[in-house]
Amino acid sequence: MKTLEGVVVSTKMLKTVVVSVTRKTVHPLYKKLLKRNKKYKVDTAGFEVAVGDRVRISKTRPISKEKHYKIMETLESHKDKKTAIIETQKKSESQKRSTPVGVSKKSSASVVSRRRK
């Protein structure tokens, strides 16, 4: 069976999601790496997925006119990404707060006062 990995792009249909699969190929003449995307309509088969989730899909018998793949597993959830991003933002904010507040304000105020004169 052919298995692919991709990112869920759309969940607007019933029991069907659109998964974008990215592959890299080498240009035959210039030897440059090229990114190529292809979208597949995939049967969810009881999986709860959201836009942005990384999933593994595999080829099956034709389910409908354009649907020939099923989700095998969810590799990375979009919710996990959101919580990780929020945590890193909180850490960076706490590091910014640890710097003395008055130092940056005084330096910027003195530059502004110099320009006015």
C-alpha positions in Angstrom: 0.0 0.0 0.0 1.2 3.5 -0.8 1.5 5.7 2.3 2.0 9.5 2.4 2.4 12.1 5.0 0.8 15.6 4.8 -1.0 18.4 6.5 -4.8 18.8 6.7 -5.8 21.9 4.7 -9.6 21.7 4.8 -12.3 20.0 6.9 -15.4 21.5 5.3 -16.9 18.3 4.0 -18.6 15.5 5.8 -16.4 12.5 6.5 -13.7 14.0 4.2 -10.7 16.2 4.6 -8.3 17.6 2.1 -4.6 16.8 2.8 -1.7 18.6 1.2 1.3 16.4 0.6 4.7 18.1 -0.1 7.5 16.3 -1.9 10.9 17.5 -3.0 12.3 16.7 -6.4 15.5 17.6 -8.1 15.4 19.6 -11.3 16.8 17.5 -14.1 19.0 20.2 -15.6 19.7 22.7 -12.9 19.9 20.2 -10.0 17.9 22.6 -7.7 15.5 21.2 -5.1 11.9 22.0 -6.0 8.9 21.7 -3.7 5.8 20.1 -5.2 2.4 20.0 -3.5 -0.5 17.8 -4.3 -3.9 17.8 -2.5 -5.7 14.5 -1.8 -9.3 14.1 -0.6 -9.1 11.6 2.3 -11.7 9.7 4.2 -11.6 10.4 7.9 -12.8 7.0 9.0 -13.7 8.1 12.6 -10.6 10.3 13.2 -11.1 13.7 14.7 -8.7 16.0 12.8 -8.4 19.8 12.5 -6.8 22.1 10.0 -3.0 22.1 10.5 -2.8 18.5 11.8 0.0 16.2 10.3 -1.5 12.9 9.2 -0.4 9.7 7.5 -2.7 8.5 4.8 -2.7 5.3 2.7 -4.2 4.3 -0.6 -7.4 2.2 -0.5 -10.1 1.1 -2.9 -12.1 4.0 -4.4 -14.6 5.4 -1.9 -16.0 8.0 -4.2 -15.1 9.8 -7.5 -12.1 11.6 -6.0 -11.6 9.9 -2.6 -9.0 7.1 -2.7 -7.1 7.5 0.6 -7.9 6.9 4.3 -6.3 8.4 7.4 -4.1 5.8 9.1 -2.9 7.9 12.1 -2.5 11.5 13.3 1.2 12.3 13.6 1.1 15.8 15.1 -2.0 17.6 16.3 -2.5 21.3 15.6 -3.6 21.8 19.2 -0.2 20.6 20.4 1.5 23.1 18.1 -0.7 26.0 19.5 0.1 25.1 23.1 3.9 24.9 22.3 3.8 28.3 20.6 1.9 29.9 23.5 4.4 28.4 26.0 7.4 29.8 24.0 5.7 33.2 23.8 5.2 33.2 27.5 8.8 32.3 28.1 10.0 35.1 25.8 7.7 37.6 27.5 9.1 36.6 30.9 12.6 37.1 29.7 11.8 40.5 28.4 10.3 41.5 31.7 13.5 40.5 33.5 15.4 43.3 31.8 15.3 46.6 33.7 12.3 48.6 32.4 13.7 52.1 33.1 16.9 51.6 31.1 15.2 51.1 27.7 12.7 53.9 28.3 15.3 56.5 29.4 17.5 55.7 26.4 14.7 56.1 23.9 13.4 59.3 25.7 16.9 60.9 25.5 17.0 60.2 21.8 13.6 61.8 21.2 14.6 64.9 23.3 17.8 65.3 21.2 15.9 65.2 18.0 13.5 68.0 19.1 16.4 70.3 20.0 
